């Protein structure tokens, strides 16, 4: 998990963001959406809440991230919804997709709590 956190932080550093606890830091969707935008070099088409305070804002951010992953990146996620990711994140597989993980080489699935992905 430490290797994933370090890699995730190396991408997020471009926006002066950092995660320390994957479960806690990814549950509001901010780090995940930032990661997706940076790693894919593309802004989200749908606006998202960069400072979510309410539960509904955090779930909305997760929903935007999941929609981006499934629709734009064409990654199939079965049985995963934004409501299930907050406040108790699920284990979600990160496939070794060149679109999702452009600068890394993973063999097999990598699992993290709470996001994404």
C-alpha positions, 0 to 999 in steps of 0.5 A: 500500500505504501508504494501505491500511496507514494506513486499517487502522491507523486502525481498529486504533487502537481497540484500540491495535494497529498494523501496519507491515509488512502481510506480517509483521504480518497473518500471525498473524491477530491484527490481521486478526481485530481489524480484522474485529471492529472494522469489523463491530462484532461479536465473533467467535463462535469464540474465537481466540488473541490472543497466538499463539506456535506456528505452529498457533495462527497458522494457526488464527487465519487459519482463523477469519478466513477462515471469518468472511469467507466464512460471515458476510460472504458473501465468496467466496474461491476456492483460499485456505486458512489454511495457505497464508497462513502463513508465506508469505502469498498475495495475497488480493483485498479486494472493495469490499464494504460489509460488509468495507469499510464506511467506504471507497470503493474502485473495483475490487479491492485486494490485500494480502499475507497476509490477508485479506483 
